Amino acid sequence: MEMKKRLTLELRNKKPGEVKELVLDNCRSDDGKIVGLSSDFENLEFLSMININLLSVSNLPKLSKLRKLELSDNRISGGLEVLAERTPNLTHLNLSGNKIKDINTLEPLKKLPNLHSLDLFNCEVTMLINYRESVFTLLPQLTYLDGFDADDQEAPDSDPEADGDGLEDEYENGEEGEEEDDDEEEDDLDEEVIDDEEDEDDDLEGEEEEDGVDDEEEDEEEDGEDDEEDEADDDLPRGEKRKRNIEDEGEEDPEDEEDDEDD
């Protein structure tokens, strides 16, 4: 995609003065030069033009508030004085993967008093003897060169855009969230097991209670039958009741009856 079309898409109906960050990576520059970008982007603080086949930054407009400039994987070999003139407040500059061969090519960067970090990975200049010492001597305002200070201490992960901290933090937070989700799922399972056990206990108690009720009902029914028989006996006339009692007790022995008659 051409740079002008990419600019239009990135604006998304915004005015240039409202844009603070602009990414134009992997689009096509016009004959190796910047096109479409103007000083109307007066509030721009971050500009990325990675891998756009850029040969020169001569067409870079005045961007007084620009602090970070990404120009890696292009074919820039010089002309860095433009940066000192048009981006005076630059703090981070990435020129990795360009055609910079000599330490002297970096000399115009001395005019950038706020330049804090410079990256030159995969540039031929990094192959020179005493490369790091020479750059730190030439640019005393630098704190980090290729991610390390003059004492070979790595730059702190303080810039999410530069170091990818934002992605790492999201990944770590995602893992913590998954662990929390796992813990919650385990708690839920434990609660379900406890609930199931309680339900089983309740069922057993219910069955025992039902058995008890059934036994009581059976006892009550038997008692009821006995009471009914007693009430039936009470309702009989006295003679019949006596007769029935005699029948229940059994008939006397006939011989005993005869002895009584002889007497």
N, C-alpha and C positions, 0 to 999 in steps of 0.2 A: 504494500500500500504506500502511496506517495505521502510525503510528510505533511503537505497541506491538508489532504483529506483526513489524515490521522489527527491533526490538530483540531479540525472541525468536530470530529467525533469525540475527542477528549473534552472539548469545551462543554458539550451537552447543554447548549442554549445559555451557558453562562457568559458573562462578559470577561474579557481577558484580565481585567483588574481584580476580579473576584477569585482568581485561581491562585492557590498557594503551592500546589504540587502538580507536576506535569510529567507524564511518562510517555515517551515516544520511541521506545525500544523496538528494534527490528523492522522499522519502516524504511523507506528508500529516500535517501537525501538526493538533492539535485546537483549532480556532478561533484559529489563529495562535499557540498556546502550546505549550511543550514538555511532553510527557506520557510517562510510563513510565520516565524517567530519574531515578535516586535517588542519594543519597549512598553507597549500597552500592558504587558504582563508585569506591571510594576511591583506587585506584591508577591511575586513568585519566590519561594524559598527553597524548593527542591526541584531539580530538573534532571531527568534521566534520558540519555540518548545513546543507549548501548546497541552496538552492532547495527549501525545505520550506514556503514561504508563512508564514514566521515574522514575527509582528508585535511580539513582546516576548520578552525573556529573563528575565522575572520568575519563571518556574518552574524556572530552572536551579538544580540542587541544589549543595550545598557540595562542591567538587572541589579540594581543597587541592594536589594534585599536578599539576593540569592546566597544561600549558605552552603548548599551541598550540590555538587555537580558530578554526575556519573557519565563518563565518556569511554568506558572500557570497550575493548574489542572493536576498535576502529583502526584507521591508518594514519593517525596524526603523527607527524614527525617534528613539528616545531610550531612557531608562531604563538607561543604561550603568553606573549606580552599583552595580547588582546584580553586575556583573563584578568590581568592586573588592572587594566583600564576600565573594563566594563562590569566586573564582578568584584568590587573592592572589599566586600565583607565575607568573601568565601572562607569557609572553615574546613570543608572536606572536599578533596579532589581525587577522583579515581581515574587514572590513565592506564590502567592495566591492559595488556594485550595490544598496545600501540607500537609505533615504529621509532620510539625514542632511544637513541643510541649513546648520546654523550651527556655528561654531567652539565656541561655548559648550556645545553638546551633548557635546563630547568632554572637557569639564572633569573629570568623575568619573574619567577614566583617569589622572589625576595621582596617584591612590592606588595605582596599580600600579607599584611601584618597579622591577620587573624587566622591564617592557615594553620590548622591544628593537626590534620591527618592527610597524608599523601600515599596513594597506592600506585606502584609501578610493576606489579607482578607481570611476568612474561614479556617484559620489555628488555631489549638487548643491553640496556644500561645496567641492569642488575647483575650482569656477568662481569663487570669491571672489578678490578682489584680495589679493595677498600671502598666499595660502593656505598655502604651504609655510612661509614665515617665521613665520606666526602659529602654526601647529601646533607647530613646533620650539620656539617660545618658550613655548607653553602646556605642552608635554610635554618637558622637558629630558632626561628619561631615554631618549627615543627616539634610536636610531641611524639607522634607515631608515624613510622615509615613501614609500609607493608604490614601493618597490624602490630608492630612492636616498637617500644621506645628505644632510646640509645643504650639502655642497659639490658636489652633483650627481654624486657618484661612485656607480656602480652597486654594489649589494650583491654580494659574492662568492657564487659558486655553492657554498655550504657546506651547504645544507639540501636533500638529495635530494627530500624530500617536497614542499617548497615550490617548488623551482626545476626539478624534473623531471630532475635530474642522473642519477638512477638509470637512467631510460630512455635518456638520451643516451649514458651509459657503455655500456649494453647494446648500443646500436646501433653504437657505435664498435668495441666488442669483436667484434660480429658481423662488421663489415667486415674487421677484422684477421684473424678466423678464416677468412673466405672467401678473403682474399689468401693466407693460409698454405695453405689447401686447394688453391688454384690452383697455388702453387709446388710443393706435393707432387705434384699431378697432372702438372705439367710434368716434374718429376724422374722420375716413374714412366714417362712417355712416353719420355724420353731413355734410361732404362735398358732399356726394351723395344726401342728402335731398336738400341741397342748389342748387346743379346742376339741380335736378329735378324741383325745383321751377323756376329756371331761364329758363329751357326748356319750362315749361308751359307758363311763361310770354312771351317768344319769340313766341310761337305758337299763343297766343292770339293777339299779335301785328301783326303777319303775317296774321291772319285772318282779322283783322281790315283793314290792308293795302290792302288785296285782295278785301274786300268789297268796299273800297274807289275807287280802280281801276275799279271795275265793275260799280260803279255809274258814274264815269267819262266817262267810255266807253259808257254807255247808253246815257248820256247827249250828248256826241259827236255824237253818231249815230242819235239822234233826230235832233240836229243842222244840221247834214249832210243832212238829209231828207228835212228839210226846205230850205236849200241852193239849193238842187237839184230842188225843186219846183220853187224857184225864178228864177233859171237859165233857167228852162223850159219855164217860162213865158217870159223871155227876148228873147228867141229864136223865139217866135211866131210873125207873121206879125202884124203890128200896128192895122189893122182893126179887126183882130181876137182877138188880145189882148184886144181891147176896148170892143168887143162883150162879151168876157169872163168876163170882169169886170162888164159889165152890168148884165150879168147872175148872177154873184156872189152877186151883190147888190139887185137883184130881179126885176121883171117886174113892170112897172108903172101901176097905176090904170087906166082902160079903160075910165072911166068917165072923168079923167083929160085930156086924149088924145082928146075926143070929144069936150070939152070946148075949147081946143086950136084950133081945126079945125073951129068952129063957129066964133071965133075971126078972 
